[in-house]
Amino acid sequence: MLDHLILNAKKWFEISNDMPAVTANNKSYYACPSRFTIMAETPIKSPNTGNDWRVLNDAEVTCVGAGKDVYFFDGQLEIYADGDEYKHPSDANYSHYYYTGVVKKENVRNVIWGG
C-alpha cells in the first residue's frame, strides 16, 4: 500500500516506442538513435565554427544528441570545404577527417535504434 502511494505522488509521462519526441513539463525531449549513416555529399555544420562542409563518402557515426530537425554525431568523416568554387572533392583544396558535427535528419539513412 505504501509503495502505491509513493508511486502515485511521482509525475509519469508515457513514451511509446514510435514517438520522435515527447513534451514533459513544457520541455521537448527528442529521440536519439544509437547510430546512423551520413550520406556522401551531405552538407554538415561544425558545432565549433559554424562552417559548412560536405561529406566525401558515406559514413556510419554514433548519435550523441537530437533536436527537432537535426542529429548531433560523433564519428570519423572525410570532409571537404563547401566553398562556392569548390563544389566537388576532386576540386577541393582542403580535405580532412572530422569527428563531431550536426546533420539534418533528412540527410541520414540506416538509422539504428537501441543497442
Jmol script that loads the backbone (N, CA, C; Angstrom):
load data "model"
ATOM      1  N   MET A   1       0.823  -1.191   0.000  1.00  0.00           N
ATOM      2  CA  MET A   1       0.000   0.000   0.000  1.00  0.00           C
ATOM      3  C   MET A   1       0.868   1.257   0.000  1.00  0.00           C
ATOM      4  N   LEU A   2       1.914   1.253   0.817  1.00  0.00           N
ATOM      5  CA  LEU A   2       2.789   2.422   0.897  1.00  0.00           C
ATOM      6  C   LEU A   2       3.468   2.684  -0.447  1.00  0.00           C
ATOM      7  N   ASP A   3       3.941   1.604  -1.123  1.00  0.00           N
ATOM      8  CA  ASP A   3       4.591   1.809  -2.424  1.00  0.00           C
ATOM      9  C   ASP A   3       3.619   2.390  -3.448  1.00  0.00           C
ATOM     10  N   HIS A   4       2.362   2.019  -3.374  1.00  0.00           N
ATOM     11  CA  HIS A   4       1.351   2.569  -4.273  1.00  0.00           C
ATOM     12  C   HIS A   4       1.183   4.075  -4.044  1.00  0.00           C
ATOM     13  N   LEU A   5       1.197   4.516  -2.814  1.00  0.00           N
ATOM     14  CA  LEU A   5       1.065   5.939  -2.502  1.00  0.00           C
ATOM     15  C   LEU A   5       2.290   6.719  -2.961  1.00  0.00           C
ATOM     16  N   ILE A   6       3.467   6.141  -2.791  1.00  0.00           N
ATOM     17  CA  ILE A   6       4.696   6.825  -3.203  1.00  0.00           C
ATOM     18  C   ILE A   6       4.749   6.964  -4.721  1.00  0.00           C
ATOM     19  N   LEU A   7       4.429   5.878  -5.450  1.00  0.00           N
ATOM     20  CA  LEU A   7       4.471   5.925  -6.910  1.00  0.00           C
ATOM     21  C   LEU A   7       3.424   6.866  -7.473  1.00  0.00           C
ATOM     22  N   ASN A   8       2.283   6.973  -6.848  1.00  0.00           N
ATOM     23  CA  ASN A   8       1.249   7.880  -7.340  1.00  0.00           C
ATOM     24  C   ASN A   8       1.626   9.342  -7.135  1.00  0.00           C
ATOM     25  N   ALA A   9       2.557   9.627  -6.243  1.00  0.00           N
ATOM     26  CA  ALA A   9       2.980  11.003  -5.995  1.00  0.00           C
ATOM     27  C   ALA A   9       3.947  11.503  -7.071  1.00  0.00           C
ATOM     28  N   LYS A  10       4.569  10.591  -7.804  1.00  0.00           N
ATOM     29  CA  LYS A  10       5.520  10.978  -8.854  1.00  0.00           C
ATOM     30  C   LYS A  10       4.789  11.338 -10.134  1.00  0.00           C
ATOM     31  N   LYS A  11       5.429  12.180 -10.956  1.00  0.00           N
ATOM     32  CA  LYS A  11       4.894  12.514 -12.267  1.00  0.00           C
ATOM     33  C   LYS A  11       5.389  11.474 -13.270  1.00  0.00           C
ATOM     34  N   TRP A  12       4.491  10.956 -14.091  1.00  0.00           N
ATOM     35  CA  TRP A  12       4.844   9.953 -15.103  1.00  0.00           C
ATOM     36  C   TRP A  12       4.444  10.483 -16.462  1.00  0.00           C
ATOM     37  N   PHE A  13       5.276  10.202 -17.448  1.00  0.00           N
ATOM     38  CA  PHE A  13       4.999  10.615 -18.812  1.00  0.00           C
ATOM     39  C   PHE A  13       5.108   9.391 -19.700  1.00  0.00           C
ATOM     40  N   GLU A  14       4.024   9.045 -20.370  1.00  0.00           N
ATOM     41  CA  GLU A  14       4.026   7.878 -21.227  1.00  0.00           C
ATOM     42  C   GLU A  14       4.795   8.179 -22.511  1.00  0.00           C
ATOM     43  N   ILE A  15       5.721   7.290 -22.852  1.00  0.00           N
ATOM     44  CA  ILE A  15       6.520   7.439 -24.068  1.00  0.00           C
ATOM     45  C   ILE A  15       6.421   6.128 -24.837  1.00  0.00           C
ATOM     46  N   SER A  16       5.809   6.152 -26.008  1.00  0.00           N
ATOM     47  CA  SER A  16       5.728   4.938 -26.817  1.00  0.00           C
ATOM     48  C   SER A  16       6.962   4.853 -27.718  1.00  0.00           C
ATOM     49  N   ASN A  17       7.244   3.660 -28.196  1.00  0.00           N
ATOM     50  CA  ASN A  17       8.469   3.421 -28.972  1.00  0.00           C
ATOM     51  C   ASN A  17       8.521   4.154 -30.297  1.00  0.00           C
ATOM     52  N   ASP A  18       7.386   4.561 -30.838  1.00  0.00           N
ATOM     53  CA  ASP A  18       7.399   5.202 -32.149  1.00  0.00           C
ATOM     54  C   ASP A  18       7.338   6.724 -32.081  1.00  0.00           C
ATOM     55  N   MET A  19       7.495   7.283 -30.909  1.00  0.00           N
ATOM     56  CA  MET A  19       7.420   8.744 -30.762  1.00  0.00           C
ATOM     57  C   MET A  19       8.777   9.384 -31.057  1.00  0.00           C
ATOM     58  N   PRO A  20       8.841  10.362 -31.972  1.00  0.00           N
ATOM     59  CA  PRO A  20      10.103  11.046 -32.250  1.00  0.00           C
ATOM     60  C   PRO A  20      10.463  12.052 -31.160  1.00  0.00           C
ATOM     61  N   ALA A  21       9.464  12.462 -30.367  1.00  0.00           N
ATOM     62  CA  ALA A  21       9.714  13.442 -29.308  1.00  0.00           C
ATOM     63  C   ALA A  21       8.609  13.333 -28.265  1.00  0.00           C
ATOM     64  N   VAL A  22       8.898  13.851 -27.089  1.00  0.00           N
ATOM     65  CA  VAL A  22       7.907  13.909 -26.020  1.00  0.00           C
ATOM     66  C   VAL A  22       8.054  15.253 -25.320  1.00  0.00           C
ATOM     67  N   THR A  23       6.946  15.810 -24.895  1.00  0.00           N
ATOM     68  CA  THR A  23       6.975  17.059 -24.141  1.00  0.00           C
ATOM     69  C   THR A  23       6.565  16.764 -22.714  1.00  0.00           C
ATOM     70  N   ALA A  24       7.401  17.168 -21.779  1.00  0.00           N
ATOM     71  CA  ALA A  24       7.129  16.969 -20.354  1.00  0.00           C
ATOM     72  C   ALA A  24       7.532  18.235 -19.616  1.00  0.00           C
ATOM     73  N   ASN A  25       6.647  18.724 -18.768  1.00  0.00           N
ATOM     74  CA  ASN A  25       6.917  19.950 -18.010  1.00  0.00           C
ATOM     75  C   ASN A  25       7.308  21.104 -18.927  1.00  0.00           C
ATOM     76  N   ASN A  26       6.626  21.217 -20.063  1.00  0.00           N
ATOM     77  CA  ASN A  26       6.850  22.283 -21.045  1.00  0.00           C
ATOM     78  C   ASN A  26       8.231  22.253 -21.688  1.00  0.00           C
ATOM     79  N   LYS A  27       8.898  21.104 -21.677  1.00  0.00           N
ATOM     80  CA  LYS A  27      10.196  20.943 -22.339  1.00  0.00           C
ATOM     81  C   LYS A  27      10.075  19.797 -23.328  1.00  0.00           C
ATOM     82  N   SER A  28      10.691  19.946 -24.502  1.00  0.00           N
ATOM     83  CA  SER A  28      10.671  18.891 -25.515  1.00  0.00           C
ATOM     84  C   SER A  28      11.937  18.057 -25.427  1.00  0.00           C
ATOM     85  N   TYR A  29      11.756  16.747 -25.504  1.00  0.00           N
ATOM     86  CA  TYR A  29      12.862  15.802 -25.500  1.00  0.00           C
ATOM     87  C   TYR A  29      12.749  14.972 -26.776  1.00  0.00           C
ATOM     88  N   TYR A  30      13.859  14.837 -27.510  1.00  0.00           N
ATOM     89  CA  TYR A  30      13.840  14.175 -28.806  1.00  0.00           C
ATOM     90  C   TYR A  30      14.535  12.828 -28.738  1.00  0.00           C
ATOM     91  N   ALA A  31      13.996  11.862 -29.473  1.00  0.00           N
ATOM     92  CA  ALA A  31      14.571  10.521 -29.521  1.00  0.00           C
ATOM     93  C   ALA A  31      15.927  10.565 -30.214  1.00  0.00           C
ATOM     94  N   CYS A  32      16.855   9.808 -29.678  1.00  0.00           N
ATOM     95  CA  CYS A  32      18.226   9.778 -30.202  1.00  0.00           C
ATOM     96  C   CYS A  32      18.585   8.334 -30.559  1.00  0.00           C
ATOM     97  N   PRO A  33      18.785   8.029 -31.842  1.00  0.00           N
ATOM     98  CA  PRO A  33      19.162   6.660 -32.210  1.00  0.00           C
ATOM     99  C   PRO A  33      20.591   6.349 -31.763  1.00  0.00           C
ATOM    100  N   SER A  34      20.952   5.082 -31.811  1.00  0.00           N
ATOM    101  CA  SER A  34      22.323   4.694 -31.455  1.00  0.00           C
ATOM    102  C   SER A  34      23.316   5.119 -32.534  1.00  0.00           C
ATOM    103  N   ARG A  35      22.986   4.771 -33.781  1.00  0.00           N
ATOM    104  CA  ARG A  35      23.889   5.045 -34.905  1.00  0.00           C
ATOM    105  C   ARG A  35      23.071   5.375 -36.142  1.00  0.00           C
ATOM    106  N   PHE A  36      23.731   6.006 -37.115  1.00  0.00           N
ATOM    107  CA  PHE A  36      23.122   6.246 -38.420  1.00  0.00           C
ATOM    108  C   PHE A  36      24.224   6.494 -39.435  1.00  0.00           C
ATOM    109  N   THR A  37      23.850   6.474 -40.710  1.00  0.00           N
ATOM    110  CA  THR A  37      24.804   6.713 -41.794  1.00  0.00           C
ATOM    111  C   THR A  37      24.551   8.091 -42.384  1.00  0.00           C
ATOM    112  N   ILE A  38      25.615   8.862 -42.505  1.00  0.00           N
ATOM    113  CA  ILE A  38      25.552  10.155 -43.181  1.00  0.00           C
ATOM    114  C   ILE A  38      25.966   9.908 -44.632  1.00  0.00           C
ATOM    115  N   MET A  39      25.132  10.343 -45.551  1.00  0.00           N
ATOM    116  CA  MET A  39      25.363  10.074 -46.969  1.00  0.00           C
ATOM    117  C   MET A  39      26.421  11.005 -47.565  1.00  0.00           C
ATOM    118  N   ALA A  40      27.130  10.518 -48.560  1.00  0.00           N
ATOM    119  CA  ALA A  40      28.118  11.325 -49.281  1.00  0.00           C
ATOM    120  C   ALA A  40      27.451  12.569 -49.864  1.00  0.00           C
ATOM    121  N   GLU A  41      28.195  13.651 -49.909  1.00  0.00           N
ATOM    122  CA  GLU A  41      27.754  14.955 -50.422  1.00  0.00           C
ATOM    123  C   GLU A  41      26.799  15.687 -49.478  1.00  0.00           C
ATOM    124  N   THR A  42      26.582  15.126 -48.284  1.00  0.00           N
ATOM    125  CA  THR A  42      25.693  15.770 -47.315  1.00  0.00           C
ATOM    126  C   THR A  42      26.362  17.009 -46.732  1.00  0.00           C
ATOM    127  N   PRO A  43      25.652  18.126 -46.670  1.00  0.00           N
ATOM    128  CA  PRO A  43      26.213  19.302 -46.001  1.00  0.00           C
ATOM    129  C   PRO A  43      26.118  19.135 -44.486  1.00  0.00           C
ATOM    130  N   ILE A  44      27.183  19.452 -43.781  1.00  0.00           N
ATOM    131  CA  ILE A  44      27.184  19.420 -42.319  1.00  0.00           C
ATOM    132  C   ILE A  44      27.748  20.733 -41.799  1.00  0.00           C
ATOM    133  N   LYS A  45      27.469  21.011 -40.551  1.00  0.00           N
ATOM    134  CA  LYS A  45      27.991  22.220 -39.913  1.00  0.00           C
ATOM    135  C   LYS A  45      28.874  21.825 -38.752  1.00  0.00           C
ATOM    136  N   SER A  46      29.936  22.568 -38.584  1.00  0.00           N
ATOM    137  CA  SER A  46      30.804  22.386 -37.430  1.00  0.00           C
ATOM    138  C   SER A  46      30.144  23.048 -36.227  1.00  0.00           C
ATOM    139  N   PRO A  47      29.988  22.323 -35.111  1.00  0.00           N
ATOM    140  CA  PRO A  47      29.417  22.966 -33.932  1.00  0.00           C
ATOM    141  C   PRO A  47      30.357  24.006 -33.324  1.00  0.00           C
ATOM    142  N   ASN A  48      31.632  23.924 -33.659  1.00  0.00           N
ATOM    143  CA  ASN A  48      32.607  24.861 -33.102  1.00  0.00           C
ATOM    144  C   ASN A  48      32.677  26.167 -33.879  1.00  0.00           C
ATOM    145  N   THR A  49      32.638  26.072 -35.208  1.00  0.00           N
ATOM    146  CA  THR A  49      32.830  27.266 -36.033  1.00  0.00           C
ATOM    147  C   THR A  49      31.603  27.668 -36.836  1.00  0.00           C
ATOM    148  N   GLY A  50      30.671  26.727 -37.047  1.00  0.00           N
ATOM    149  CA  GLY A  50      29.509  27.004 -37.887  1.00  0.00           C
ATOM    150  C   GLY A  50      29.821  26.919 -39.368  1.00  0.00           C
ATOM    151  N   ASN A  51      31.059  26.544 -39.727  1.00  0.00           N
ATOM    152  CA  ASN A  51      31.447  26.446 -41.131  1.00  0.00           C
ATOM    153  C   ASN A  51      30.697  25.321 -41.831  1.00  0.00           C
ATOM    154  N   ASP A  52      30.487  25.490 -43.132  1.00  0.00           N
ATOM    155  CA  ASP A  52      29.839  24.461 -43.937  1.00  0.00           C
ATOM    156  C   ASP A  52      30.879  23.537 -44.546  1.00  0.00           C
ATOM    157  N   TRP A  53      30.595  22.238 -44.507  1.00  0.00           N
ATOM    158  CA  TRP A  53      31.450  21.211 -45.068  1.00  0.00           C
ATOM    159  C   TRP A  53      30.572  20.231 -45.824  1.00  0.00           C
ATOM    160  N   ARG A  54      31.180  19.386 -46.634  1.00  0.00           N
ATOM    161  CA  ARG A  54      30.474  18.298 -47.312  1.00  0.00           C
ATOM    162  C   ARG A  54      31.192  16.995 -47.014  1.00  0.00           C
ATOM    163  N   VAL A  55      30.410  15.935 -46.885  1.00  0.00           N
ATOM    164  CA  VAL A  55      30.947  14.610 -46.588  1.00  0.00           C
ATOM    165  C   VAL A  55      31.403  13.961 -47.892  1.00  0.00           C
ATOM    166  N   LEU A  56      32.601  13.401 -47.889  1.00  0.00           N
ATOM    167  CA  LEU A  56      33.162  12.798 -49.099  1.00  0.00           C
ATOM    168  C   LEU A  56      32.540  11.435 -49.389  1.00  0.00           C
ATOM    169  N   ASN A  57      32.447  10.553 -48.386  1.00  0.00           N
ATOM    170  CA  ASN A  57      31.915   9.195 -48.559  1.00  0.00           C
ATOM    171  C   ASN A  57      30.857   8.916 -47.493  1.00  0.00           C
ATOM    172  N   ASP A  58      29.957   7.961 -47.764  1.00  0.00           N
ATOM    173  CA  ASP A  58      29.012   7.527 -46.737  1.00  0.00           C
ATOM    174  C   ASP A  58      29.800   7.111 -45.497  1.00  0.00           C
ATOM    175  N   ALA A  59      29.284   7.463 -44.314  1.00  0.00           N
ATOM    176  CA  ALA A  59      29.981   7.124 -43.080  1.00  0.00           C
ATOM    177  C   ALA A  59      28.979   6.846 -41.965  1.00  0.00           C
ATOM    178  N   GLU A  60      29.189   5.738 -41.247  1.00  0.00           N
ATOM    179  CA  GLU A  60      28.357   5.428 -40.096  1.00  0.00           C
ATOM    180  C   GLU A  60      28.948   6.117 -38.872  1.00  0.00           C
ATOM    181  N   VAL A  61      28.089   6.807 -38.112  1.00  0.00           N
ATOM    182  CA  VAL A  61      28.532   7.558 -36.944  1.00  0.00           C
ATOM    183  C   VAL A  61      27.636   7.240 -35.751  1.00  0.00           C
ATOM    184  N   THR A  62      28.066   7.655 -34.581  1.00  0.00           N
ATOM    185  CA  THR A  62      27.304   7.477 -33.348  1.00  0.00           C
ATOM    186  C   THR A  62      26.516   8.743 -33.067  1.00  0.00           C
ATOM    187  N   CYS A  63      25.250   8.577 -32.741  1.00  0.00           N
ATOM    188  CA  CYS A  63      24.412   9.725 -32.397  1.00  0.00           C
ATOM    189  C   CYS A  63      24.644  10.080 -30.929  1.00  0.00           C
ATOM    190  N   VAL A  64      24.909  11.348 -30.654  1.00  0.00           N
ATOM    191  CA  VAL A  64      25.134  11.786 -29.276  1.00  0.00           C
ATOM    192  C   VAL A  64      24.077  12.779 -28.804  1.00  0.00           C
ATOM    193  N   GLY A  65      23.145  13.128 -29.685  1.00  0.00           N
ATOM    194  CA  GLY A  65      22.072  14.043 -29.304  1.00  0.00           C
ATOM    195  C   GLY A  65      21.129  14.279 -30.461  1.00  0.00           C
ATOM    196  N   ALA A  66      19.980  14.844 -30.147  1.00  0.00           N
ATOM    197  CA  ALA A  66      18.982  15.102 -31.180  1.00  0.00           C
ATOM    198  C   ALA A  66      18.242  16.387 -30.876  1.00  0.00           C
ATOM    199  N   GLY A  67      17.840  17.061 -31.933  1.00  0.00           N
ATOM    200  CA  GLY A  67      16.995  18.237 -31.832  1.00  0.00           C
ATOM    201  C   GLY A  67      15.768  18.010 -32.694  1.00  0.00           C
ATOM    202  N   LYS A  68      14.984  19.032 -32.885  1.00  0.00           N
ATOM    203  CA  LYS A  68      13.759  18.889 -33.661  1.00  0.00           C
ATOM    204  C   LYS A  68      14.036  18.380 -35.079  1.00  0.00           C
ATOM    205  N   ASP A  69      15.010  18.967 -35.769  1.00  0.00           N
ATOM    206  CA  ASP A  69      15.295  18.616 -37.166  1.00  0.00           C
ATOM    207  C   ASP A  69      16.712  18.123 -37.399  1.00  0.00           C
ATOM    208  N   VAL A  70      17.524  17.977 -36.347  1.00  0.00           N
ATOM    209  CA  VAL A  70      18.931  17.616 -36.513  1.00  0.00           C
ATOM    210  C   VAL A  70      19.354  16.525 -35.536  1.00  0.00           C
ATOM    211  N   TYR A  71      20.453  15.857 -35.921  1.00  0.00           N
ATOM    212  CA  TYR A  71      21.155  14.938 -35.022  1.00  0.00           C
ATOM    213  C   TYR A  71      22.554  15.493 -34.791  1.00  0.00           C
ATOM    214  N   PHE A  72      23.074  15.267 -33.614  1.00  0.00           N
ATOM    215  CA  PHE A  72      24.454  15.588 -33.273  1.00  0.00           C
ATOM    216  C   PHE A  72      25.203  14.267 -33.276  1.00  0.00           C
ATOM    217  N   PHE A  73      26.384  14.251 -33.881  1.00  0.00           N
ATOM    218  CA  PHE A  73      27.071  12.974 -34.049  1.00  0.00           C
ATOM    219  C   PHE A  73      28.530  13.036 -33.638  1.00  0.00           C
ATOM    220  N   ASP A  74      29.083  11.838 -33.453  1.00  0.00           N
ATOM    221  CA  ASP A  74      30.496  11.643 -33.179  1.00  0.00           C
ATOM    222  C   ASP A  74      30.944  10.475 -34.051  1.00  0.00           C
ATOM    223  N   GLY A  75      31.979  10.677 -34.831  1.00  0.00           N
ATOM    224  CA  GLY A  75      32.468   9.624 -35.706  1.00  0.00           C
ATOM    225  C   GLY A  75      33.378  10.213 -36.759  1.00  0.00           C
ATOM    226  N   GLN A  76      34.135   9.376 -37.395  1.00  0.00           N
ATOM    227  CA  GLN A  76      35.117   9.867 -38.361  1.00  0.00           C
ATOM    228  C   GLN A  76      34.502  10.020 -39.739  1.00  0.00           C
ATOM    229  N   LEU A  77      34.579  11.241 -40.260  1.00  0.00           N
ATOM    230  CA  LEU A  77      34.103  11.554 -41.608  1.00  0.00           C
ATOM    231  C   LEU A  77      35.244  12.180 -42.383  1.00  0.00           C
ATOM    232  N   GLU A  78      35.329  11.859 -43.661  1.00  0.00           N
ATOM    233  CA  GLU A  78      36.248  12.616 -44.513  1.00  0.00           C
ATOM    234  C   GLU A  78      35.408  13.713 -45.154  1.00  0.00           C
ATOM    235  N   ILE A  79      35.836  14.948 -44.973  1.00  0.00           N
ATOM    236  CA  ILE A  79      35.052  16.092 -45.442  1.00  0.00           C
ATOM    237  C   ILE A  79      35.898  16.997 -46.321  1.00  0.00           C
ATOM    238  N   TYR A  80      35.224  17.877 -47.017  1.00  0.00           N
ATOM    239  CA  TYR A  80      35.915  18.897 -47.808  1.00  0.00           C
ATOM    240  C   TYR A  80      35.143  20.198 -47.695  1.00  0.00           C
ATOM    241  N   ALA A  81      35.841  21.306 -47.935  1.00  0.00           N
ATOM    242  CA  ALA A  81      35.247  22.632 -47.814  1.00  0.00           C
ATOM    243  C   ALA A  81      34.155  22.820 -48.857  1.00  0.00           C
ATOM    244  N   ASP A  82      33.079  23.473 -48.450  1.00  0.00           N
ATOM    245  CA  ASP A  82      31.938  23.695 -49.331  1.00  0.00           C
ATOM    246  C   ASP A  82      31.915  25.146 -49.783  1.00  0.00           C
ATOM    247  N   GLY A  83      33.017  25.606 -50.376  1.00  0.00           N
ATOM    248  CA  GLY A  83      33.087  26.974 -50.886  1.00  0.00           C
ATOM    249  C   GLY A  83      32.423  27.066 -52.246  1.00  0.00           C
ATOM    250  N   ASP A  84      32.152  28.270 -52.701  1.00  0.00           N
ATOM    251  CA  ASP A  84      31.475  28.470 -53.978  1.00  0.00           C
ATOM    252  C   ASP A  84      32.227  27.858 -55.156  1.00  0.00           C
ATOM    253  N   GLU A  85      33.555  27.964 -55.154  1.00  0.00           N
ATOM    254  CA  GLU A  85      34.317  27.482 -56.306  1.00  0.00           C
ATOM    255  C   GLU A  85      34.756  26.026 -56.159  1.00  0.00           C
ATOM    256  N   TYR A  86      34.532  25.418 -55.009  1.00  0.00           N
ATOM    257  CA  TYR A  86      34.965  24.037 -54.771  1.00  0.00           C
ATOM    258  C   TYR A  86      33.759  23.171 -54.436  1.00  0.00           C
ATOM    259  N   LYS A  87      32.989  22.808 -55.421  1.00  0.00           N
ATOM    260  CA  LYS A  87      31.765  22.055 -55.184  1.00  0.00           C
ATOM    261  C   LYS A  87      31.953  20.546 -55.219  1.00  0.00           C
ATOM    262  N   HIS A  88      33.099  20.060 -55.615  1.00  0.00           N
ATOM    263  CA  HIS A  88      33.325  18.624 -55.664  1.00  0.00           C
ATOM    264  C   HIS A  88      34.681  18.308 -55.048  1.00  0.00           C
ATOM    265  N   PRO A  89      34.795  17.166 -54.355  1.00  0.00           N
ATOM    266  CA  PRO A  89      36.056  16.857 -53.667  1.00  0.00           C
ATOM    267  C   PRO A  89      37.278  16.827 -54.571  1.00  0.00           C
ATOM    268  N   SER A  90      37.108  16.478 -55.851  1.00  0.00           N
ATOM    269  CA  SER A  90      38.275  16.442 -56.735  1.00  0.00           C
ATOM    270  C   SER A  90      38.808  17.848 -56.997  1.00  0.00           C
ATOM    271  N   ASP A  91      37.975  18.868 -56.792  1.00  0.00           N
ATOM    272  CA  ASP A  91      38.391  20.250 -56.997  1.00  0.00           C
ATOM    273  C   ASP A  91      38.754  20.962 -55.696  1.00  0.00           C
ATOM    274  N   ALA A  92      38.462  20.328 -54.569  1.00  0.00           N
ATOM    275  CA  ALA A  92      38.664  20.986 -53.276  1.00  0.00           C
ATOM    276  C   ALA A  92      40.149  21.109 -52.957  1.00  0.00           C
ATOM    277  N   ASN A  93      40.510  22.221 -52.371  1.00  0.00           N
ATOM    278  CA  ASN A  93      41.911  22.394 -51.988  1.00  0.00           C
ATOM    279  C   ASN A  93      42.127  22.063 -50.514  1.00  0.00           C
ATOM    280  N   TYR A  94      41.066  21.673 -49.834  1.00  0.00           N
ATOM    281  CA  TYR A  94      41.199  21.369 -48.416  1.00  0.00           C
ATOM    282  C   TYR A  94      40.290  20.199 -48.072  1.00  0.00           C
ATOM    283  N   SER A  95      40.839  19.164 -47.510  1.00  0.00           N
ATOM    284  CA  SER A  95      40.060  17.997 -47.109  1.00  0.00           C
ATOM    285  C   SER A  95      40.728  17.391 -45.886  1.00  0.00           C
ATOM    286  N   HIS A  96      39.928  16.934 -44.942  1.00  0.00           N
ATOM    287  CA  HIS A  96      40.498  16.282 -43.774  1.00  0.00           C
ATOM    288  C   HIS A  96      39.430  15.457 -43.075  1.00  0.00           C
ATOM    289  N   TYR A  97      39.813  14.799 -41.988  1.00  0.00           N
ATOM    290  CA  TYR A  97      38.868  13.988 -41.224  1.00  0.00           C
ATOM    291  C   TYR A  97      38.224  14.831 -40.141  1.00  0.00           C
ATOM    292  N   TYR A  98      36.997  14.493 -39.844  1.00  0.00           N
ATOM    293  CA  TYR A  98      36.190  15.278 -38.918  1.00  0.00           C
ATOM    294  C   TYR A  98      35.525  14.321 -37.947  1.00  0.00           C
ATOM    295  N   TYR A  99      35.300  14.759 -36.706  1.00  0.00           N
ATOM    296  CA  TYR A  99      34.844  13.819 -35.701  1.00  0.00           C
ATOM    297  C   TYR A  99      33.524  14.160 -35.016  1.00  0.00           C
ATOM    298  N   THR A 100      33.096  15.386 -34.991  1.00  0.00           N
ATOM    299  CA  THR A 100      31.808  15.740 -34.403  1.00  0.00           C
ATOM    300  C   THR A 100      31.107  16.726 -35.310  1.00  0.00           C
ATOM    301  N   GLY A 101      29.793  16.768 -35.218  1.00  0.00           N
ATOM    302  CA  GLY A 101      29.082  17.717 -36.056  1.00  0.00           C
ATOM    303  C   GLY A 101      27.578  17.628 -35.898  1.00  0.00           C
ATOM    304  N   VAL A 102      26.905  18.372 -36.754  1.00  0.00           N
ATOM    305  CA  VAL A 102      25.447  18.464 -36.755  1.00  0.00           C
ATOM    306  C   VAL A 102      24.978  18.183 -38.177  1.00  0.00           C
ATOM    307  N   VAL A 103      23.972  17.313 -38.314  1.00  0.00           N
ATOM    308  CA  VAL A 103      23.444  16.965 -39.628  1.00  0.00           C
ATOM    309  C   VAL A 103      21.917  16.975 -39.571  1.00  0.00           C
ATOM    310  N   LYS A 104      21.286  17.408 -40.648  1.00  0.00           N
ATOM    311  CA  LYS A 104      19.827  17.388 -40.707  1.00  0.00           C
ATOM    312  C   LYS A 104      19.328  15.945 -40.760  1.00  0.00           C
ATOM    313  N   LYS A 105      18.230  15.677 -40.079  1.00  0.00           N
ATOM    314  CA  LYS A 105      17.674  14.324 -40.034  1.00  0.00           C
ATOM    315  C   LYS A 105      17.346  13.793 -41.424  1.00  0.00           C
ATOM    316  N   GLU A 106      16.963  14.671 -42.332  1.00  0.00           N
ATOM    317  CA  GLU A 106      16.608  14.248 -43.690  1.00  0.00           C
ATOM    318  C   GLU A 106      17.808  13.734 -44.473  1.00  0.00           C
ATOM    319  N   ASN A 107      19.040  13.989 -43.988  1.00  0.00           N
ATOM    320  CA  ASN A 107      20.255  13.582 -44.695  1.00  0.00           C
ATOM    321  C   ASN A 107      20.914  12.340 -44.111  1.00  0.00           C
ATOM    322  N   VAL A 108      20.179  11.571 -43.319  1.00  0.00           N
ATOM    323  CA  VAL A 108      20.748  10.343 -42.761  1.00  0.00           C
ATOM    324  C   VAL A 108      19.922   9.148 -43.231  1.00  0.00           C
ATOM    325  N   ARG A 109      20.529   7.991 -43.194  1.00  0.00           N
ATOM    326  CA  ARG A 109      19.829   6.742 -43.526  1.00  0.00           C
ATOM    327  C   ARG A 109      20.386   5.638 -42.626  1.00  0.00           C
ATOM    328  N   ASN A 110      19.811   4.457 -42.727  1.00  0.00           N
ATOM    329  CA  ASN A 110      20.223   3.305 -41.917  1.00  0.00           C
ATOM    330  C   ASN A 110      20.229   3.661 -40.425  1.00  0.00           C
ATOM    331  N   VAL A 111      19.174   4.287 -39.971  1.00  0.00           N
ATOM    332  CA  VAL A 111      19.067   4.683 -38.567  1.00  0.00           C
ATOM    333  C   VAL A 111      18.897   3.429 -37.712  1.00  0.00           C
ATOM    334  N   ILE A 112      19.754   3.283 -36.697  1.00  0.00           N
ATOM    335  CA  ILE A 112      19.735   2.122 -35.811  1.00  0.00           C
ATOM    336  C   ILE A 112      19.278   2.575 -34.430  1.00  0.00           C
ATOM    337  N   TRP A 113      18.148   2.053 -33.979  1.00  0.00           N
ATOM    338  CA  TRP A 113      17.620   2.367 -32.651  1.00  0.00           C
ATOM    339  C   TRP A 113      18.021   1.249 -31.700  1.00  0.00           C
ATOM    340  N   GLY A 114      18.342   1.582 -30.483  1.00  0.00           N
ATOM    341  CA  GLY A 114      18.694   0.567 -29.489  1.00  0.00           C
ATOM    342  C   GLY A 114      20.127   0.120 -29.618  1.00  0.00           C
ATOM    343  N   GLY A 115      20.476  -0.990 -28.947  1.00  0.00           N
ATOM    344  CA  GLY A 115      21.841  -1.497 -28.870  1.00  0.00           C
ATOM    345  C   GLY A 115      22.380  -1.966 -30.152  1.00  0.00           C
TER     346      GLY A 115
END
end "model"
wireframe off; spacefill off
backbone 0.3
color backbone group
